[in-house]
Amino acid sequence: MTDQSEEVTEEANPDSHAVDEQLGEGVFRESMGPGSSLAHLYRGEIHRMKFWRERLDRTSNWAITLMAAILTWAFSNRSNPHYIVLLAIVTVSIFLLIEARRYRAYDIWRSRVRMLQQNVWSYGLDPGQDVEDDDWREKLSRDYHTPKMKVTLEEALAHRLRRVYLPLFLVLLAAWFFHLTAYVSGEEWPASAAIGWIPGTVVTACVAAFYAGLLVVAYRPRTWNVNGELLSNDVSGWDYTEK
């Protein structure tokens, strides 16, 4: 009897499965307004972006704290070796890699927020202007179906170097050079840069190559994929009129 009743129900509602499969159709129609499901979606994306933003800040704070601790110990006694500062450079580099990976994940949520801001809220506040991307619905739909990274690891490294880590590395370079010239007695740079059996010229060359690589990664010409970041704009306050 049960099987027969199920067959009768399916025959009475032949489109029941089709309705379930298309349950999300029309959820984000313009007639529903911004106070509907789209607003809840936007709020959720803001929350996830904020969570990953906090993870980035924690990594930067740990890098600065550890760098300060190592420099304090390195200059606390003239007998402390100079390669302690190089150890700080290595440690900050590890934090840079960790933060670049976290930034790639953070950009997933941030790019979605920017997509909604540019094409929904901006257009809703001023319908007289055009949307930023005519295909924003399709792109956002595909990204929810299959989330993908929007920036490469190198671009993430360049972003974090420009924003946070390049000044830290420059401070460490200045501290290392000062330690070699002011704290090491009896030898002059580059001989004072020796580490064990490794000559000072080789150590200096490795440090120079590392910093040259940092500058190349940070400032080489590239097409930025970060939405709304690292763009050269003049400060105009609230005046958005074209000049």
Residue pairs with C-beta under 8 A, 6 or more apart in sequence:
10 16
27 36
27 37
28 36
28 37
28 38
28 137
32 38
34 120
34 121
34 124
38 116
38 120
41 116
42 113
42 116
42 120
42 121
45 109
45 112
45 113
45 116
46 113
48 109
49 106
49 109
49 110
49 113
52 102
52 105
52 106
52 109
52 110
53 106
55 102
55 106
56 99
56 102
56 103
56 106
59 95
59 98
59 99
59 102
60 95
60 99
60 164
62 95
63 91
63 92
63 95
63 96
63 99
63 164
63 165
63 168
64 168
66 88
66 91
66 92
66 95
67 88
67 91
67 92
67 168
67 171
67 172
70 84
70 85
70 87
70 88
70 91
71 85
71 88
71 172
71 175
73 80
73 84
74 80
74 82
74 84
74 85
74 88
74 175
74 179
75 175
75 179
75 183
78 183
78 185
80 183
81 195
82 176
82 179
82 180
82 183
82 184
82 192
82 193
83 195
85 172
85 175
85 176
85 179
86 176
86 195
86 203
86 207
88 172
88 175
89 169
89 172
89 173
89 176
89 207
89 210
92 165
92 168
92 169
92 172
95 165
96 157
96 160
96 161
96 165
97 157
99 160
99 164
99 165
100 153
100 156
100 157
100 159
100 160
101 153
101 156
103 151
103 156
103 159
103 160
104 149
104 150
104 151
104 153
104 156
105 149
107 149
107 150
107 151
107 156
107 226
108 143
108 147
108 148
108 149
108 150
110 227
111 150
111 226
111 227
112 140
112 143
114 227
114 228
115 133
115 136
115 139
115 140
115 227
116 140
118 131
118 132
118 133
118 136
118 228
119 131
119 132
119 133
119 136
122 129
122 131
122 132
123 129
123 130
123 131
133 139
150 225
150 226
150 227
151 159
151 225
151 226
152 225
154 217
155 222
155 224
155 225
155 226
157 217
157 218
158 217
158 218
158 219
158 220
158 222
159 226
159 229
159 230
161 169
161 214
161 217
161 218
162 218
162 230
166 214
166 218
169 211
169 214
173 207
173 211
176 207
177 189
180 189
180 192
180 193
181 188
181 189
181 192
184 192
187 194
187 200
189 200
189 204
190 200
190 201
190 203
190 204
191 199
191 200
192 200
193 200
193 201
193 203
193 204
193 207
194 200
194 203
195 203
224 230
224 231
